[in-house]
Amino acid sequence: MANALKLTPMMQQYYDLKEQYPDSILFFRLGDFYEMFGEDAKIASEILGIALTSREAGAQGRIPMCGVPHHAAEGYLAKLIEKGHRVALCEQLEDPKTAQGVVKRGVVKVITPGTFIEGELVDKENQYLVALAFHKNWGLASIDLSTGQFMVATVSNWVEVEDELNRLKPAEIIFARDFPDAAPLTKLAGQLGAAISTLERGQPSLAKSSQDLLAHFGTSTLTPFGLDDAEKIIASGLALEYVSESQQNVLPHIRKLNAYNLQDYLHIDAHSQRNLELTKTIREGRKEGSLLGILDYTATSMGGRLLRVYLEKPLVQIEKIRQRQEAVDFLVKETALRLELRDFLGRVYDLERLLGRLVVGS
């Protein structure tokens, strides 16, 4: 409808971009501010608690408008993402001082609950985006864009899918529009506080997912990654495609893909996860008082995230348990080395997330 009206050149540019991202709030860069217009402005002004004004748009008359300072956008983005909204970040692609006519603008990334790493993340927790696919069984791929961690598993039944999602506690769950029976998944996402993103296109084919993964990792085969079935490949391809498109970046910090089998770990169903208070208490939902809260003396955020995974996925293979015990035993006996190592680790920043922010331009 906007294109049928005579708009000012800048507002025409805005509507052209908005039509490309109808499901996102468009942060439209104007000088030192990100401006929002129309329905986006009404939604954002209410959530962000900022004044709703208006702007002349040409023959359409005045339209609602609000804005936030460019240098303080991170906090405002966090509030919108927390409410489950997607934000398309539109930047000025040329210097306004040298531009002829309307400044060229374009969307440089789409920020979603599962790809938002600009805000304050919990240091010792992963923030996962989960992609679900269905072939003969379920494929479940998870990406933590802030660290580059990429994992995938094949899951044989819906109960195990629920248990894995309860363990991962994703910020966002994605699936294609032809995903079978999405109602239970939508209900579970609501219970977990996860955003749901249904992709308008159908589930990618095995061939396309394979091609995308090979191109990203620069390899000629997927065998080293343990991708031994269609479920793992399609789910991994779907997850990688989604984050690459949203960030408009090849994401070089995602350098490996870990395929895991649920049978290699002690299965702890969702009910037991809660009742055992492995990582948080039942009543307050806090880490303090849980098993993790008691055991976590890690010196780095990276170590804290790893310890959480160890507790949520206990080993069952004797040889791997023995290897881990031997490593612990060595450091228990070598007290001087352990204390020196701990001192060194205490000076290490969260390199995984620093690298992640650097790669995505944050």
N, C-alpha and C positions, 0 to 999 in steps of 0.2 A: 504493500500500500504506500509505503514511504517513497518508492521510486515513481509512483504515479503523480506525486506532488512536486511542485517546483521548490526545491530546497536550496539553502545556501550551499556553496561548494564544500565547505567543511562538514556540514551535516550530511550531505550526500555521501561523502567519504565515510562518515561514521556508520550510516545505515548499510552501506555496501559491506563493510567489515562485520557488522552485527548479523547480517543475513548468513554469513559463513559460520557464525558461532551462536546459533539461536538458543542453545541450552546453557550458555555461560554469561555471567555478568562481564561486560566489556569495560575494562579499565583503559580509557582512551587518553593518551598522553597529550596534554596541552601545556607547554612550558614546564613549570615546576609542579604541575598538578596532574593527577589522574582524574578525569571527569567521567561521570556516568549520566546517561540520559534516559528519558522515558520510564518504562517499567523497571529497568535496572536501577534507576535513581531512587524510585519509590521503595524498592526492596532494600537497597543498601542504606538509605538514610535511616530507616527504621532499625535495622540491625546494628549499625555503627553509631547511632545516636548523633548524627550530624544534620545540619540544616538542609532542608529541601528548598531549592530556589527554582528559577526557570531561565530559559534562554530562548532568544528569537531564532527560529529555524527556517524562516522563509514563509512560503505560502501556507505551511502547516500551522503557523502562529507560534506561540510560546509553548515550550515543552518542559517537563520537570527535569531538574538538573541538580546534581550534588558532586562534590569532589573532595579528594584527600591529597595532602602534600606528598610529592614523590619521595622525599627523603624519609618519610614516616610510614610508607605504605605497608611495611611488613606487619605491623600490628593490626591494621585494618584488614589485610588479607587473611590473617589468622582467624579473625572473628567471622568472616564470611565462610571460610573453609570449615570452621567448627560447626556452622549451621548446615553443612552439607552442600554448599553452593560450589560451582566451578567458576573460575575467573580466567578470562582471556586477557592477557597482558599485551596491550597495544602500545608500541613505542614509536617515537619519531625516528625515521630512518635516514634523515638528512638534516643538516644544520639549517635551522629556520632563518638565519641571517643571509644565507646564500641561496635559499630555495626560491624558485620562481613559481608563483601561485601558491596553491595549498601545499603545505609540507607533506612529503611522502610519509605515510605511516603503515605499519603492518603488525600483526600479532606475532610475537616472538616466542610465546609459550602459553600453554593452557595449564593452569594450576588446579589440581583436584585434591580431594582429601588424601589420596594415596600417593601423590607426587609432590606434596607441599613440604619442602625442606628449608624454606626460608625462615620459618619461625623457630621458637624455642621447643626443641624436641626433648623428651625425657632421655637423659644421658645413657642410662643402662637398659633401655628398652628399644627394640627394633620397631620400625614403622613400616608395616607391610602393605603392599598392594597385591591382592590375590586374583589370579585369572583362573576361571573354571571352564573346562571344555568337556564334552562327552563324545566318546567314540563307541567302543564296546564297554569300556569302563570309564571312570571319571579321571580326568587329568587335572591336577592342582598345582599351579605354579605360583611362587611368591617372589616378589622383588622388594627389597628395601633400597629405594633410590638414594637415600642418604648415605648408605655404606657401600652400595654396589653388590650386596648379597643377592644371589639369584639361586633359587632351589625349585625342584619339581619332583612330584611323586605321582604314581598311579594308585588310585583308590578304588577298591572293588565294590563298595556299597555306600549308601547315603549316610548311614550311621557313622562310618569312619570319616566321611567328608565333614560332618558336623563336629566330630571330635578334633579334627585337624584345624578347623576354623576357630574353634574355642581355644585351642592352644596358641595359634598364631595371633589371634585378636587383630585382624587386619583393619586398617583405616578405611579401605575401599575394596569392594569386590566387583569384578567385571566379568561379563559373559556376553555372548553374541545373542542377537534377537531370536535365533532359532534354537536357543537353549531349552531343553525339555523340562517342563514343569518348574518354572522359576518361583512359584508361590512359597514353597517351604524355605527356599534360600532367602527370599526377601524378608520373611518373618524372622529367620535366624539373624540376618544382618541387623534388623532392628533391635534385637535383644543384645547384640554385641556392640551396638553403636557404630556400625560400619556403614559407610555410604554405598549405594548400589549404582553401578553404571551399566546400562544395557546398550551395547553397541548396535547401531542401526544396520550395519552390514552383517552378513552371515558369518558363521564360524569359518576361519581360514582352513584351506585344504592342507592335507599332509605335505603335499609338494611345496606349497607356498611357505608354510612354516619352516620346513627344512631349508629352503632357499634363504629365507630371512636370517635364520640362525647361523648358517654357514657364512653368509656375507658379513654378519656382525663380528663373529669370532675369527674370521679369516682362515678357516680351515676347509679341508676337502672332505671331511667325514665328521659325523656326530658321535661316532663310537667312543672316543675318549671321555665324553661327558656322561656316558651311561644311559643315553637316550635309546632304550631298547624296545620301545613300543610307540604306537601312534598317539596314545593319550599324552605321554610326556612331551612329545614333539609339538603337538598342536597347542597344548596349554602354554608351553614355553614361548612358542611363536606369537601367540595372542598377547601374552604379557609384554614381551619385548616390543611388539608393534605398537601397543598402546602407549607405553612410556616414551618411546622414541618419537611418536607423533605429537604427544602432548608437550614434550620438551623441545621439539624440532632440533634434535641433536642426536649424534650417533652414540653418545654415552660411553666413552672409552673406559670409564672406571668399572663397568660391568665386564670383567675380563674372564670370568669362568661361570659355569653352570653346574651346580651339584645336584645330581639325581640321587634320591634316597628311597629306600624301601621301608615301608612301615614295619615289616617283619624284623628289621634289624634293631628295633627299639621296643622297649616295654610299652605295650598299649595301655594308656590311661584314659578312660572315657571322660567325657566332659563333666559328668556328675562327680566322679572321683577327683578330677582336677580341682574342683571347687572345694570339696570336703577335706581333702588332704592339705589345703592351704599351702600349696607348693610355692606360689609366687605372690599371693596376696591373701589377706584374711577374708573370711566369709562376711563378717559383720560390717567392717569399715571399708573393705576393699583396698587395704593399704599393704605396702610391702613390709613395713615394720610389723613383726609378730608372725610373719610367715616363715617357712623353711628357708627361703631365699634371703629374707632379712637377717636371719641368724647366721647363715653361712657366708654372706657376701662381705669379704674383706678385700675385694679386688682393688687394685691401685689405679686402674684405668677404666674408662667407659667401655672400651672394647672388650676387656676382660669380664666386666660385669654382664655384658650382653651374652658372651659365650657361656658364662656360668649359668645364666637363665636357661639357655638352650639345653645344657647338660642336665639340669634338673627336670625339665619338661619332657626330655627324650632320653630316659635312662637306657644304657646299653644292655644287650642281652647276650652278645657274642663273647664267649670266655676270653678269647685272645685279645680282643680290643679292650675288655675290662682290665685284663692283666697289664697291658701296655700303659693304660692310664694310671693304674696303681703304682707301677714301677716309676713313673715320672714323679708322682706325688712322694713316694718313698725316698727317692733320690734327694728331693728338695727338703724333706723333713730331716734327713741325716746331715745334709750340707748346710748347716745353719748360717754360717758366715756368708756363703754364696747366696743363700735365699734372701738374707737381709740386704745385701748389696744390690741384688737384682730388683728387690722391691723398691729400694731407694731410686734406682735408675728409672724404673717404670713410673714412679710417682711424678716424674718430670715430663712424661710423654703426654702430649695432647691427643685429642680424639682424631687421629690421622684419617680414619675411614670417612668420617663425616666432613672433615675439612677438605679432603680430596673430592668428595661428592659435591660439596657446594662450589668448589672451584670449577669442576667440570661443567656443571649446569649453569655457570655464570651468575652465581648468587654471592 
